[in-house]
């Protein structure tokens, strides 16, 4: 009891909470192409990505799959469970070797209520996701497929994020890129070859993205 009282007196650190195992949370590992959760699974936990990238997809009744987004380091996924969502509405698949913290719904709800610092981190994440969705919509409505592909590659490489960028992104199929961009695989292949010839990207054990690719997005 004395130890618990002492622990409660310590200042809560959201970085430590999201980096270590403890009551109601565990560190989980996923290999490339492993499912973190599948559409229709019980929605009973939220995940925080420590390392790796995750693809979020949905499948329609007729079997057509669509890529909603790609998440990476410091992103949450599965947060729909906190709104009373009984089952997963999408599938989360590891695009690379991943390490995450799995936090039970009960634990996350309790800590969000008790710890303002974690609430701030989580709120910032939600706002960032909303902004990303709005940007994706504008991108689909007004930009060419070439610009959309360039933007997707830059996002996958974390350009513009606070954490360090990752210029070499995990291997990702052209079919997946086409689904994210909203175009065909041959068009993706054409633009990738164009970007490589212009020196914007390189293929060398992975896809290396250079800052110069920004010129495609910024060009009118």
C-alpha positions, 0 to 999 in steps of 0.5 A, spaced: 500 500 500 505 504 501 508 503 494 502 504 491 501 511 495 508 513 493 507 511 485 501 516 485 505 521 488 509 521 482 508 526 476 504 522 470 509 522 464 505 520 458 511 518 454 513 513 459 505 510 459 506 509 452 512 506 452 512 501 457 508 495 459 503 495 466 496 494 468 492 494 462 497 495 457 502 490 454 508 491 449 506 487 442 510 485 436 507 484 429 511 481 423 510 484 416 503 483 413 500 480 420 493 483 422 493 487 428 486 487 428 481 485 423 474 488 420 469 485 425 473 483 431 471 486 438 473 493 439 476 492 446 483 496 446 487 501 443 494 501 440 500 506 440 505 505 435 512 505 437 516 502 431 513 501 424 507 502 419 500 500 419 495 500 413 488 501 415 483 498 410 476 496 409 472 491 405 465 492 402 460 487 402 462 485 394 469 484 397 472 490 394 478 493 399 480 500 400 486 503 403 484 509 408 490 511 411 497 509 413 499 510 420 506 510 423 510 512 429 507 516 435 500 514 432 494 511 435 489 506 432 483 503 434 481 509 438 473 507 435 473 503 441 473 509 446 466 511 443 462 505 444 464 502 437 463 494 439 466 491 433 472 494 428 470 497 422 476 496 419 482 492 418 489 494 421 495 490 417 503 491 419 506 494 413 513 492 416 516 490 423 512 493 428 512 494 436 506 497 439 503 498 446 496 495 447 492 499 452 485 496 454 479 500 453 478 500 460 485 502 462 485 508 456 478 511 458 480 511 466 487 514 464 484 519 460 479 521 465 485 522 471 491 524 467 490 531 463 497 530 460 495 524 456 488 527 454 492 533 451 497 528 447 491 524 445 487 530 443 492 533 439 492 526 435 485 526 434 486 533 431 491 531 427 487 525 424 481 530 422 486 535 419 489 529 415 482 527 413 480 534 410 487 534 406 486 527 403 479 530 401 482 536 398 487 532 395 482 527 391 478 533 389 483 538 386 489 535 385 492 530 379 494 523 381 501 525 380 501 530 385 497 525 390 502 520 389 507 525 391 504 527 397 503 520 399 510 518 398 512 524 402 507 522 408 510 515 408 517 518 409 514 522 415 516 529 411 513 535 415 512 531 422 515 533 428 519 526 429 525 525 424 523 523 417 524 516 414 527 517 407 527 510 406 520 507 407 518 500 407 516 496 401 509 497 399 506 494 393 504 499 387 497 496 388 496 499 395 499 505 393 494 506 387 488 504 392 491 510 397 492 515 391 485 513 387 488 511 381 490 505 377 497 501 378 500 502 371 499 510 372 503 509 379 508 505 376 509 510 370 509 516 375 514 512 380 519 511 374 518 519 372 520 521 379 526 516 379 528 519 372 528 526 375 532 524 381 526 525 386 526 518 389 531 512 388 530 504 389 535 501 393 533 495 398 527 500 399 524 506 396 528 512 398 524 519 398 528 526 397 526 532 399 526 535 392 519 531 391 516 536 394 516 540 388 511 536 385 506 537 390 508 545 390 508 546 383 501 549 380 
